[in-house]
Amino acid sequence: MLYTKKILSATVALLAIDTSVSFGCPPPERLSRLLKATDSGEAPIILMPCCYDGITARLVAQSGFNATFMTGFGVSGANGYPDTQLVSFNEMVLAASKVAEGLSSAALENVKFGEPDYTGQSPVAIPCIADGDTGYGNAINVKRTVFGYARTGMAGMMIEDQVAPKRCGHVAGKAVIPFDEAVQRVKAACDARDEYEALFGKGTGPLILARTDSLVTDGFEDAIQRCIAFREAGCDMTFLEAPQTIEQMKEYCQRVTGPKLANMLEYGNTPILPPSELQEMGYTIAAYPLTLLSASIKTMQESLQLIKEGKPTLDKILPFAETKDVVGFTKYAKEEDRYKC
């Protein structure tokens, strides 16, 4: 709890010092500044609970986190599918739009923007990195994916080197594309970032998070070399998926430059470490990909069992008033009054 308070207070301080971070700042630029603040030691590691729809995005923002990630596993799961790329590009873009709307609505509510008791603070919609999977086709499809997410307001996009259809990085059956093809895939994403920025202005091109899954298929050294090559191709962040030991995590941080993401998947293949230890290693972001989805599944299963047994569910649920507030009824009522004739 103490470390979480330190993170949130550092974020507030960062936003207060530089108003361009919080007001009139494109999401990619806001994310870039957060990354630089962490890498420079000015701010703690970025804790990134992953969302997958409007309500989970709102919950992350309402809880005071400074960034989030739209997880493909979560979007797939919420649609009733495993994370095996059964969900299409258009469905992912639609999910990103819902996430972006959830983040922006929460930002306005957090400061009571437009209300009589407005706090005077600038509303800050926290930046979100979207899961781009394999780019949904060849290099040209990758570029279209970047543009699609950019138009929804995503701050960044992850691109990975798995063979399509891809799957969760912590399950069996993964395969990766050849080294050179993987680099070209990342380069296409970086080119799209730059092209979008050329069209719409500085700081508007989504940052590129380049992920490799080759550790399991081709070995640790190949994964390191891919991350290095991805950086040389122009990516903003790297993500070496599923390291199995603390030693591998440390070596990755020592040998690869730039911001790095640690995937803290509970019950997965990677050691779960405290945020402070991850930052000391050299990680910039600690992502929690399935915590919200898994927690909600567990609670729903328990609630369903109680209903089946004819027992009360009050210990499993929120008061109705609080549920209404979380989904936006309180703000809606105020807006309704605001525009009454």
N, C-alpha and C positions, 0 to 999 in steps of 0.2 A: 504494500500500500504506500509506503514511504517513497519507493522508487517511482511509482505511478504519479504521485503528487509532484515529484521533482520534474518529471517529464512534462506534465501539464503546465506547471508554473513556468518552465523554460519556454514552452511554446507561446504562452501568453506574452511573456517578455519579448520574445522574438517578434511577434506580430505588433506589439506596441512600439518597439524601436523603429521598425521600418514599415510605414503605413502602406507602401507599395506592395508588401507581401499580402496585406489583408484587404486592400481596396483597389478595384480596377485592375486586378492582376490576373492574367490568364492562368488556368489551372496548371499547365505544364511549367510555367515560370514559378508558380507558388511551390510546386513539388521540387523544382530545381533548387530553390533557396533553402527548403527544408533539408535536402540532401547535403548541401554545402555546409549548413550550420552544424549538422551532425558530424560530418567528416572533419570539420575544423576543430571539433571539440567544444563548440559553443553551446551545443544542445545534446541531450541524451539520444540514444538510439531511437529510431522511429518505430513505435509499436503499431502494428498494422493488422487489426482483426479484419478478416475477410467477409465481405457481404455478397449477396447474390440476388437481391430484389429491393424494392422500395422500402419495406419495413426494416430489413436488416441494415440498410444504408442509414436510415433515420436513427436507429438505435446506436450505431457506431458514432455518428455525429453528436447525438444527444449525450453520449457518455464522455465526451470531451477528448476523443482521440484526434490526432492531427492529420491522419491519412488513412486510406483504406484501399482494399484490392477487391475487384470483382472476380470471384473464383469460378472457373469453368465447371469444377466439380459441383459447386453449390448450385449454379444455374441449371446444370444437368439434373442434379438431384431434385431440385424444386419442381422440375418438369417431369419427374418420375423416371429418369434414365440414369444409367451409370455414366461415369466420365470416360466415355469411349468415342467422343466426337459425333454422337448421334444428334446433338443439337447443332443447327445450321448457323452460318454467318449472320443471316438476317435475324434469327432468334437471339443471338448474342448481342447484336446491336440494339435490339429492342430492350433487352434486359439492361444494357448500359444506360439507355435513356431513362428507364425507371429508377435506376440507381442514382443517376445525376439529378433527377427531379427530387428524390428523397433527400439527397444531400443539400440541395439548395433550399428546400422547404424548411429543413431543420435549422439551417444557418439563419434564415430570416426569423424563425421562431425564437432561437436562442438569444437574440438581442432585442426581441420585440419590435422589429423594424416596422415602421408605419403605424405603430400604436401610440396612444397617448403617453404611455409610460416607457417609450423607447429609451434604451440605455445610452444611446449616443455612440455606441461602438459600431464599427463597420461589420456587416455580416460577412462571415468567412465560410464559404462552402469548401469543406476539406477536399484535397485532391484525391483522385482515385486512379489506380492502375488497372486496366482491363486485361483480361486473359485473351490473348489472340491465338492461342493454340498453335497450330502449324501454319496459320495464315490462310487456310481454306483453299489451297491450290498451289500454283507456281509463284514465282517472284512477283508477277504482276498482281496476282490475287492478294499477296502480302501487302502490297502498296495500297490496294483498295481497302483492305481491312484497317490499316492505319488511318486512312481518310475517314472511313466510316465511324470509327471510335472517336476521332477528333471532333467530328460534327456533333457528337452527343455531349461533348464537354469533358471527356476523359483526359486526365493529366499524363497518362502514359499507357504503354501497351507492352505486354510480354509476348515474345515470339520464341518458339522452341524448335529443337532440331530432331524431334521424333518423326518417324514415318507416319503418314496419315493412313487410316484413322489413328490418332494418338490415344493415350490412356493416362490415367493418374500415374504420377511418377513413383508411387510407392506400391504398385501392384506388378504382378508378373506379366510377361509377354511384351515388354517394350522393345522397340527397335528404333535405331536412329539413321538418318540419312548420312551419306558420305561427308567427310570433313569439308571439302571445298564447296559442296552444295549448301551445307549449313552456313558457311560464312557468307555466301551469296544471298541466302535467305535473310540473314541479319542485315546485310548491306542494303537490300531492297527496302527493308523497314526503315533504316536510317535515312535513305534517300527520300522516302515518302515523308518522313518527319520534316526534313529540310525543305521539301517542295511545298508542304502545307504552310510552313512558316514564311516562305517566300511569297505565298499568295495572301496570307492573312495577317502577317505581322510578327514581330519578334516575340518569342515566348509562347506562341500558339501551337507549335508542333509537338505532338505527344512524345514524351521521353521514351526511349526504347530500353526495355529490360530483356536482355538476351539470356536464354536458359539453355543449358545442355543436360541431357539425360544419358550421356555416353559413359558415365562412370560404371554403371552396371553392365553395359554391353561391350565397351571397349577399354575399360580400365581407367584408373584415376588420372594417370598422366595424360591420356587422350582428352579427358574432360578439362584438365587444366589448360592444355594447349588450345582447345576450342574457346575457352573463356578469354584467353589472351588474344586469339585471333578475332573474336567478336569485338573486343575493345579496339583493336586496330581498325576494324571495319566501321567504327564510329558509334557503337552502342553507349548509352549513358550509364547503364547498370548491368551487372551480371548476376547470374543465379545458377550455381552448381547444385543440381538437384540430388537429393538423397545421399549425402556423405554419411558413412557408417560409423565413423569414429571422430573423437575430438581432435585427434592428430590430423586427419584429413581436413577438417574444418580450419584448423590453424594454418596449415600449409597453403590452402586455397587463398586465405586472406593475405598471406605473406607474398604470394607469387603473382596475384592478379591485382591490377590497379583499379581504382575507381570504386564507386559505391557497390556494395554487395548485399544480397538478400539471404537471410537464413530462414528456412522453412520449418517452423516449429509445429509439425504435425504430430499430435498426441497419438501414441501407439504406432507411429511410423518407423522408418528405418534410421532416422537421424536423432542423435542425442538431444533431449530437451534441456536447454541451459537457461539460466537467468539472463535477463536482458543486459545487465551490467557486464557479465562475463562475455556475452556475444560482442558487445561494443569493444571491450578490451582486446578481443581477438582481431577486430577490424571490420566487423559487420556494421552496416549502416541501417538496415531494416530487419526487424524480426516480424515475420508474417505468421499469422495463426489461421491457416486456411479452412479448417473444418470445425473449429470450436463452436461457432454459432449454429451451424447446421446440425452437428452431432448433439449439441445440448438440446436443441428444439425437438429432434427426433426422440431423444430419451424421455423428455418431459411429456411429449404427446403419447408415446407408448404407455407410460405410467398412468396418464390420465385416462386413456382408453380402457386400460385394465380396470381402473377404479369404476368407470362407468359400467363396464361389463359385469362387475361384481355388485353393482347397485350401491356403491359407496360414494361419499361426497368427494368432490375434487378441489375444495377450497384451498387446501394447502399447496396445490399445484398451479394456481392461477392468480392473476392480479385482480384487485377490485375493478369493477366495471368502469368506474370513473377514471382510473389510471390507464386502463386499456384505451378508452376513448381519447385521452390526452396524448398518448404515445402515437396513435395513428393520425392525429391532427384535428380532432373534432373541436378542441378548444380554440385553435387558431381559426378554423373555419367559421365558428360562431362569431368571432370578433370581426372577421372580414365581411361576414354577412351584414352585421350591424353597421359597419363602416360605409357600405354602399347603399343603405336603405334610402329610399326617397322620402 
